[in-house]
Amino acid sequence: MSRQVIKLGSSSIASRDGLALDVIAGLVSQIAAAQRAGHEIILVTSGAARLGRRLLAFEGPTAGAAPALEAVATAMPAAVGQPALMALYRQLAAAVGVEVCQILVSRSDLASARAMADLGHLLREAAGRGLLPIVNGNDAADPLSALDNDQVAVAVAVAAGASRLLFLTDVRAAYRDSSLSERIVRLTPDEARAVRVTDGGTGRGGMGSKLGAAARAACCGVECVIGSATEPGVVARSLNPRARVGTVIRGTGAQLEPSRRWIGGIAYSEGSVHVNREAEASLRTGSTLFLSGVKRVDGEFPAGSVVELVDVRHPERLLGRGSVALPASMLRLLRALSPHQVACAISILLRLRYAGTAVTGEPAGATGALINPDVYKDCRELSDGASRASQEAFAQLAAFSPDRVSDLADSLLLAQPGLCTAFLLDRGFLDGQVPMGDAARRAVRNVHAVHRESLVVYPGSTR
């Protein structure tokens, strides 16, 4: 027996009249057969907005009002289509002896580890009782750009502890060419993230979205298959490891432990942190990620956000995920610095923020007098550093406006209050002296790019 998630995209069930009822009915029948064979199935479906647009445009008192309604609220079609879509699934499932239950997932659900743990329990319980859970992104409540069902499918598969995830679309597989003749049979997660494919279908996600989502699921131990919704017996064939169907992205390692599933595969990633080979080797031995190993930061995010950890030389290599201990702006300033260089940069930043306040009660801002290497030792040691990263950090500090200094210093205070308190109490930063006391030294050593307890490192081989 296995537990499989099936993601059914809008493009695979589209027709000129709204939805392809024959395709949906056929898939429901296949799901019923798989359940009778002892498999647990969870369905993630698109199509509510498409059906809602048809209903608004052609039926009832709102006939012909779809353009105006969509201009006012783009979520209206989904709100109208959702109950109609569920009524359709319930009718088709009842005809083959299956009872369904509906679950809507919002961005706020994905952002809560507790909510997703509860959802995983509910999905396992429902599927284990022979029900067919039908899951959809809550487009009526979330902005259309904030959530797509490819990502929802991965979250559901990881939360429910599924062994397999089947993406059904309107093409037989992922292809490398526009003529759809060079089918991709099998991919590793790294290859799935790196391959350039020709998108097929008209759904929101597209093939690139599916491959990216499949790569993340595979890193969490969930095998993925991308195939056609109209291929005969596609559900049964996807459950057979020996069957040749679609494009297969093999899972790496075992499924994640329940406590690691939210960060590892469910939470939305707000950006990416690129690390060097030494940092990767350290992570794989159970260490944390220090600032010296961070070489590049993509995205804008606050402290506490979940980010992806990737190889700086091969960004397609997804190494893991974690919750950052600093906002993106501070990570960019302190990236690739040694602990002493970090201390120098923080000393300069706090002087630029507070030196004027200490004398006049007004913020100092980034004035040249406060960042003169001939006057301040911390400036001299950072600007004369042997690494390009230390010189770049000094150049950034010298170019910051007063508002930028205030924003960065305040964000650091919120993210690392213990560190800032140690510097502020020492007060050596006002004279350009990096604090040398035990508290300050310990605080600097404990500044990590990612919270240690949040790190999830995926299995994989180094190059």
N, C-alpha and C positions, 0 to 999 in steps of 0.2 A: 504494500500500500504506500502511496506517496501523497503529498500535499502539493498541489500545483495552483499557481495564480495565472489566469488568462486575462490579458489586456486586449480589449477589442476597441480599435480606433474608429474614429468617424469615417475615415476614408474607406475602410473595409466594409462598412454597412450602409454606405451612401447609395441613393438612387435618385432618379429625376423627381420622384414623388416625395422624397424626404429620407426614408430609410428602406433598405432592402430587406423586406420581411422574410423572404425565402432564405437568405443567408443567416439571419438571426435565428430563425426557427431551426435551421439545420444545425447550427452550433449548439443551441439549447438541447437538441436531441442527442448530440454527441456528448455533451456534458453529462446528461442523464445516464448514458451508457457507461461512461467512465466512473460515475458514482456507483452504479450497480456492480462494477468490477472491483470496488473497494477503494477507489481513489477519492481523496477530498479535493474539491474544486472551489476556488474563489474567483469571481469574475469582477474585473475592473472595466467598466464600460464608458465609452464616450457616446455622443449622439443626442444628448438632451437638448443642447442649444440648436442643433440642426432640426430636430423635430419641432422645437418651440418656434423657430422661424417659419416653418411650414404652417403651423397652426395659426400663428399671428397673421400670416399673409393671406391665407385662403379659407379660414373657417371662422365662424362665430361673429360676434358683434364688432371685433377688432379687425375684420377683413380689410386688407389694404393699408393697415396702419403700421406695418412693420418698420419701414424706414424712420418714421417719426418717433416710434417707441424706442428704437435702438439708439437714436440720437440722444434721447433723454437718459436712457439707462441700458447699457449694453448687456446687463445681466438679465433683462426681461425675458429673452428667448429661453434661457436656461431655466428660469423660474416657472415658465409655462410648460416647458418640455419635460421637466423632471418627473412630475407625477404621471404624465402620459407615457413616458418611456417605461416607468416601473409597472404601470398597468399592462403594457404590452408584454414585458418579461413575465409577469405573473401569469398571464393568460397562456403564453406559450409553454411555460414550465409546468403548469397544472395539467396540460394536455399529455405530458410525458411522465406525470407522477412525481413532480419535484416541487417542493415548497421553497419560496425565496424569502430573503430578508434584505432590507435596504440599509446601507450605511453611507452617509455623506462625510467626506473628509475635507477640512479647511486648512489653510496655511497655519492657523493658530494651533490646530491639532498636531501638525507635523513639528511645530516648535516646542511641544511639551513632551518630555520623555515619559511622564506619568500617563498622559492621555494615550500615547501610542502603545505603551505597555498594556493598558486596559483594552485598547482596540485589538491588539494581538491576541489577548486572552479570549475576547469575544469572537474573533474570527475562527480561532481554533475550536472553540466550543460549538459554534454554529456548524462549521464544516464537519466536525466529528459526529454531529447528530443527523447528518444527511441533508441539512439545508444547503441552499445555494446562496451564499452572501454575495450581494451585488453592490459594488463600491463605485463611487464617482466623486470626482473633485467638485466641491461646492461652488460652482461658477456663479450661482445667484448671490453669494455672499462675498466671494473673493474677486478682486480684479482679474480680468481674463489673462493678463500677462503674468500674474503672480503664481499660477499653479497650472501644471499640465499633467495629464493622466499617465504619461510615461513615468514621471517622477512619483506619482501616487502609487503606481503599480509596484515600483521598487520598494517603497516604504511599506506597502501592504505585505509584499513577499517576505521582507526581512522581519517585520513585526510578527507575522504569523508563523515564522520558522518554516517557510515553504522550501522544498528542495529544487523546484523548477519554476521558471517564469516564461510564459509563452506570449510573445507579442504578435498579434494578428493584424495584418495590414492588407493592402490591395495589391501587393506584389509578392512573389514567391519567396524572396530573400533579399538580402542586401547585395547590390551590384556595384562594380567598379566603373562601369561605363554607361553612357547615356542610352545605348541601344538595348540595355538590359540582357546582354548575352554572357557577360563574365560574372557568373554568380560566385559569391563568397561562401564557401562551405563551412569553414571553421575558423574561429578567431580566439586569441587570448585576450584578456582584458586590455593589455597594453595595445595590442593591434586594433582592437575595437575603438579605442580612443584616438588612435593615430590615423586610421584609414580614411581616405577621402572617397565618399560614395556619392552616387547620383540619387537624389531624393525621389521617392515615388509616392504617389498619393496626394490627397488634398487636406489631410488632417493637420492640426496645429503643430504637432511635434516634429514630424518628418523623420527620415531615416537616421539623420545625424543625432537627433534627440534619443532615438531608440538605442542606438549603439552606445552612446554615452551612458544612458541609464543602465543598459545591460552590463557594461563594464563595471559599474559600481556594484550592481547586484552580484556579479560573478566574484568580485573581490570579497564579498561577504559570504561566499560559499553557495550561492544560488546559481545553478546552471540556467542559461537563457537560450531561447530559440526564437528566431524571427521568421515568420512564415505567412502564408496567404490564408485569409479567412475562407476562401472558396475552394481550397484544395481538399479533395475528398478524404475524409477520415483524419483531418489534421490534428484533432485533439488526441485520438488514440495513438497516432504515430508519434506525436511529441512526447508521449509517455513511455515510448519504447526507445531505450538508449541506442539500439542498433539501427533504428530506422533513419534513413537519409531524408531529412526534411529541413527546408529553409537554411538559415545561417545559425550555427551553434556557437555560443560563447561559453566556454567551459568555466565552471566555478573553480576557484583556487582555494584549496584547503577546506576545512570544515566550516559549518555555519557558526556565526558568532554566538557567544554566550548571551543570554537575555540582557544582562547588565551592560553589554557593549553594543547592543543593536541600534540604539537611538543615534549616538554619535557616528557609529560605523557605517550605517546605511540608510537611516531614516531622515534625520534633520537636513534641512536645506543648507547647502554650502553657500556662505556669503562671499567667498573669495578663495584665493590659493596662496600658499606659502611655498616658495621654491627653495630646496635645501641642497647642500653639496653631498658628495659621497661619504665624507667622514661623518656627517650628521646622520645619514641613513644608516651607516654601520652602527653608530651609537644607539639609534632608535631600535634597531633589531636586537640589541643586547639588553633592552629593557630600560635604557636611560631616557632622559627627557630631551627636549629640543632647546638648546641654548641659542642666544642671539648670534653667536659667532657662526652658527651653521646656516643662518637665514641669508640667502643671496638675492632674493627678489620677492616682492609682495604685489599681488594683483587684487584689485577690488578696494572698496571703501567699507569698513566695518568697525563697529565698536568692540571693546574688550568683551570677552565672553562669547563671541560669535564662533560658530563651527566653520572651519575652513578645511580645504583639501591640502595635503602635503604631497608635493610632486618633486621629481628629480629636475634640478635646474638645467641640466644638459639634455634631458629627454622628458619634456613635460607630459608626454603621453603616459609615462610611468606613474601611476597613482600609488603612492607609498602608504598612505593612511589618512586619517582625519583626526581633528582635535579641536578643543576650545581654546582660543587665543587668550593670553594673559595681558595683552596690550592692544590698543586700537591700531588700525592699519597705519595711521600717520606716524605713530611712535615706532612701530616695527620698521618702517622705511628709514627713519632717522638712525636707529640703533642697529640695523641689520649688519651682520658680518663683523661686528666690533668685539674685541676682547673685553673681559670684565673691567679692566682698568680704563679702557677707552669708553666704555659705557658710563662709568663713574664720572669721567671728565665731561662727557656730553650732557649728563644730567646736571652736573654742577654748573655748567655754563647756562643751560636752559633755566635753571632756578634763579641764577643771578640776574639774567635778563628779565625774568618775571618779577622778582621781589626786591632787587637792590634799591630801586627808587622808592619803593614803598617803605623800606626800612628807614630812609632818611627823610623823605618829604610826604609820605603817605600816598604817593601816586605811582602807578606802574612805571617801570623803567623803559620797557620796550627794547628793541634790538638796536641800541645805540653803539656806535663804533668804540667808544671809550670802554665799554663793558666787555668787549670781546677782542681786546688787543693782546696778541701773544707776547708782546714785550712787557706787559704789565701783569698778566694773569697766567699762572703756571698751568692751569687746566687747559687754557686755550693753546698754549705753546705745546703741551704734550699731545693734544689731539691733532693740531695742524701739522706737527712734525712727525706724526706716526708713519711707520714704514708702509702701512697698508693704504691702498687707494680708498677703502671704505672709511677710514678715519679722516682722511683729507676731505672726502665728500661730505661727511657729517659736519665737519667744521664749516665748510662752505655753505651748507644749508642753514646752519645756525646764524651765520653772519648775514644771510640774506633775508631772514624771517622779519616780517613786519611785527609791530607791537601786538596787533590782534592775533596774528598767527602764534606768537610766543605765548600769549595768554591761553589760547585754545589748547595748545600742546601741553603746557604745564598743568592746566586744570584737568585735562584728560589723563595725564600721568598720575596726578594726585588721586583721582577716582579709581584708577585701575591698580595702583600700587601705593596705597596710603602708608604702609609701613616703611617702604623705601624712602618716600618723600619726607616722612616725619624724621627719620634718622638724619637726613641731610639738613633739614630745617633746624633741628635742635643743635646740631654741630655748628652751623653758621660759618664754617670755613669756606663755603662756596662764595660768600660775599667778597672774600679776598683772593679768590682763585685757587684755594687750597682744597683738593679733593679730601673729603672726610676720611680719616684713617682709623677711627674708633671701631671696636668690635661690632657694634650694632650696624654701622654703615657698611662695613666689609661684608658682613653676613647678609645684609639686605641686597647688596649688589650681586653676590654669588647666587642668590635665590631668584633672580630675575630670569624667568624662562619665557621663551616665545609662546609656548603652549603649556597649559596646565598639565602637570604630570599625570594626574589621576584621570584625565580625559582622553589620553592618547589611545588610539586604535591603529595599530600597524598591521597592514595586510600581508599575507604570505606572498612571497615572490623571490625570484632569484636576482642577484645583482649582475650587472653587465661585466 
